[in-house]
Amino acid sequence: MDLGLSGKRALVCASSKGLGLGCAEALAEAGVNLVMNARGVEALEASAQAIRDAYGVEVVTVAADVTTPEGQAKVIKAAEGVDILVNNAGGPPPGMWSDWDRDDFIAALDANMLAPIALIKALVPAMMERGWGRVVNITSQSVKAPIPVLGLSNSARAGLTGYVAGTSRQVASKGVTINNLLPGIHATDRAISLDQGVADQQGTSIEEAAKQRAATIPAGRYGTRQEFGATCAFLCSQHAGFIVGQNILLDGGAVNSTM
């Protein structure tokens, strides 16, 4: 299927590895030139070069912490005029509801709600002027079904979801769509970290912890970054212009819900 994206330009945040990298790879395969952002220079440059070599697209790298005003300014300057924005940031650490204080919540909001909103506000107006644009926010399955130990993530990502629900319907008439992708468990560093936490808590191996979690997923396995990236690329495509303000689960059936 021709996604109609050849020659477009996209900013993909947190794209040196994991789900962000999967999105960058899928967009590059469709002919999209990239601005890739991550905090770690080495991993970012390695992933960017691999994409250049594999797909022959232009890739600009911006090593910056997009959760900070300074990092946002740096990324926004490099991404000026992009057609596509993929918002992504690692989730806050797990814990118990009684452990978190105000600073913990502010950090979670900065990373998983306020940073994406800042990029949307900075980059979407130009998309509206041109009459075409795509925004995809990587959130979490916890937006649909909260995960007790991820209360910080539940809270911040739900806030972004509420913002998108209203904003997406205000910009759709200008040819700009905003949607959210809600990943379940995927084979990424985040999954390894959470599996290690379970293993430490239960006094078992990380392999056993992963096996137990995979057994809770109807598909019987973790998702891959390639599957996730392909869905992101479709949402950015010429075929997805009538999909507005949606929360799309990629969770292998883990969230047991009728709607």
NORUR-V965945 format. One line per field, one symbol per residue. psi: psi as a letter, one per 30 degrees, with the letter a starting at -180 (. if undefined). burial: 1 if it has 9 or more other ideal C-beta (glycine too) atoms within 8 Angstrom, else 0. A space follows every 50 residues. Layout:
psi: ???
burial: ???
This chain:
psi: kjfhfkflkkkjlhgflbeeeeeeeeeefggkkkjkklejeeeeeeeeee eeeefglkkkkjjljffleeeeeeeeefgkglfkkjkkkkllllaleffk aeeeeeeeeeegeeeeeeeeeefeeeeeefgklkkkkjclffeejkjefh eeeeeeeeeeeeeeeeeefffefggkkklkkjkbklileeeeeeeeeeee efhaleeeeeeeeeffkefgllllfeeeeeeeeefflffgfgjkhljjki gggejjke.
burial: 00101001111111111111111111110111111111000011111110 11001010101111011100110111011001111111101100100001 00011011111110111111011101110100111111111111001001 11111111111011101110110111111111111101011101111110 00000101110111001000011111111111111110010001101111 110110000
